[in-house]
Amino acid sequence: MGDTRLLQGRYRLEELIGRGGMGEVWRATDESLGRRVAVKCLKPLGPQQDPNFVTVLRERFRREARVAAALQHRGVTVVHDFGESDGLLHLVMELLEGRNLSQLLEDNRQHPLPVHDVVDIAEQVADALAYTHRQGIVHRDLKPANIMRLADGTVKICDFGIAHLGADIGFTARLTGTGIAMGTPHYMSPEQISGGHVDHRSDLYSLGCVLYEIATGVPPFDLGDAWAILVGHRDTPPEPLRNHRAELPEFFERIVLDLLAKAPDGRPSDAADLRRRIADAARPALAIAPAPAPAAVLHAPFPLAPAYPYAHHHLPSWTRGMTTGHKAVGTTLLHTAPPPDPAAGLTGEWTTSTDPRGTALPVPAPPRLQRPTPPPEVLAHLAGRHNAGLSLGRLGRWEEAGEVHRAVAAEREHALGPDHPDTLTSRYEVGFTLSRTGRDADALREFGHVAEGRARVLGPDHPDTLTARQEMAYVLGRLGRHFEAHQAYTSVLDARTRTMGADHPDTLRCRHNLAFNLGRLGRLEESYRMAYDVAAARARLLGPEHPDTLVTLYEVAYTLGQLGRWPEALRTYREVAAARAHALGPDHPDTLAARYEVGISLGRLGRSHEALELYRDLVDARTRAHGPDDPETLRARHGLGVNLGRLGRWQEALAEAREVYGIRERVLGPDHPDTLVSCREVAVGLGWLGRWAEALAVYERVAEARDRVLGTTHPDALASRNDQAHCLQQLGRQTEAVELYRRVADLRRRRSGP
């Protein structure tokens, strides 16, 4: 087509191939790599839309990108890129040549698919779900329109727009509260309908509905309205499949009916088990499959369920006003067409466009001088090496990742120019690896270069520019330059608020960081108020159990502790721990971190008996999850020892401190801060047992190490010298003690300045 558009200076949009209520899909060419791709765009929303709705919708689109990009499996659509240009969010995916299951049923004149194909599709989808569930991802909207069969027979799951990570249950719950339907009635599990806990077994139920439909030609509950469908899922046993299609293998009917169990515990334990059952039973059964039944049997109608005039009173509020939606066969039982689903462009069924030029997209970026495009194979090679660097980073191999990114950045600069987005992206990753390897000053320079380049090319308020500037602020904080970090965060926050709105997720992330930095400046009341406001905004927007909400609530609790408001800190930490246990599980590292802080708060409130029991449980959980030598296991053991001491059980406390100290010295090194904390705890125990001479030797060891590592004026080094002076005093060596106290006071004055 003649009228094409270039998105982000790279993706040539050529033909509109699908359109939903809020988005479009284009066939496009990635001109950097010379390959055909599909570009999914969230259409710009007008000023008449509710701002909160718009923010959530945009976050949901970003979420699809993050979730899908993390998946690498032949049964899941590959996501290549995600970005925003002039306010237009877009997702770049592999271009699939095939038909979704809904289209296949329509192509088959609404007849069910051949038995062999149905079983093959079931096995492939089960394999893909087994992979996504292992990654902690639940799709939540599995339906025929979201399952593609390619020309070569490969089956792929698409559209993760309302999928959630195990960590993000609250996010999806909050999305449904905005009026965005969470799933499609014909394929929703009973627990989705009832607003209960949703896990991977909900996807298995939805798969059962899909398999039922492609095997029989109709969904399991093909009833007269949305309420009847929802109540059918919740209360009515499904009609056996072989009543409608006699040639279906008995094993397949049994598997599908197991998938459609009302209670999650009645379904297969996981998708991997499901795939094994299909594979074990399919081959011999299909070899003796009976002849097809007459067409009249294939389309025998289900008996209509009785009316449920009061059923909606037992269904969640979000279902009110829900229409039946579209079945895979494309027919509707409503007398009038349902209103468009506002989120159809994200997770719904795509409708074929009759006018590929029907919707104009904004021109993404101002024109700029371009170098000659290097050969596609050169760009592909660099992109592959860039991705290899990212993979090394994900494995924690930051030094190697940094070497790769530095080399790619140099070659991209030579081939594309210093201000090309790909060059700047590589340099951003260089900065990131520097930060992760403790070279914060170098990282600051790199992020500064990226921020300046992006400001020139994209503008000072572009999201990518602001991201680089925010990383600069973070590194400044790491360097202890909290005042400069405060200025940088404030500047970025002003820009984000002006361009994105106060409740945009990126704006809230910046406000969270600013609150954290205020605490490090000693401005605790301001830090507390800002963190509290951010937590409330995130709870409203993302849900009370979303990880971002809980991270900020954790910061609220920390600041309350710094303010000495320990009862409130304890309540807040407990709230975070309970929410994380519900969303992530009781042994998830984030849950255990919150429980550790609950123990700290109990100890501060003098409730050491409770703290001791909590730390015992925590040590068991950490040991079970990470092993006895893991730093977090040792931190829990340290807390246990401290509370033994608070209860006057000093022999036990000393034994615990010595054992933890020995392991930390071996695992972390003799000068690691945690090792020195344990070493000091040994000295504390010796002192309480009256063994002051031994305690003095240990205190001196800690003080010398901290002087060497941190400097003589560091607060921890000064505290160690105070400990040493106190010990001298207990030994009756008053002159030495007074002299050391004076020396510490002089160092404190020197640190504070005139």
Secondary structure, 3 states (H helix, E strand, C coil): CCCCEEECCCEEEEEEEEECCCEEEEEEEECCCCEEEEEEEECCCCCCCCHHHHHHHHHHHHHHHHHHHCCCCCCECCEEEEEEECCEEEEEEECCCEEEHHHHHHHCCCCCCCHHHHHHHHHHHHHHHHHHHHCCEECCCCCHHHEEEECCCCEEECCCCCCEEHHHHHHHHHHHHCCCCCCCHHHCCHHHHHCCCCCHHHHHHHHHHHHHHHHHCCCCCCCCCHHHHHHHHHHCCCCCHHHCCCCCCHHHHHHHHHHCCCCHHHCCCCHHHHHHHHHHHHHHHHHCCCCCCCHHHHCCCCCCCCCCCCHHHHCCHHHCCCCCCCCCCCCCCCCCCCCCCCCHHHHCCCECCCCCCCCCCCCCCCCCCCCCCCCHHHHHHHHHHHHHHHHHHHCCCHHHHHHHHHHHHHHHHHHHCCCCHHHHHHHHHHHHHHHHCCCHHHHHHHHHHHHHHHHHHHCCCCHHHHHHHHHHHHHHHHCCCHHHHHHHHHHHHHHHHHHHCCCCHHHHHHHHHHHHHHHHCCCHHHHHHHHHHHHHHHHHHHCCCCHHHHHHHHHHHHHHHHCCCHHHHHHHHHHHHHHHHHHHCCCCHHHHHHHHHHHHHHHHCCCHHHHHHHHHHHHHHHHHHHCCCCHHHHHHHHHHHHHHHHCCCHHHHHHHHHHHHHHHHHHCCCCCHHHHHHHHHHHHHHHHCCCHHHHHHHHHHHHHHHHHHHCCCCHHHHHHHHHHHHHHHHCCCHHHHHHHHHHHHHHHHHHHCC
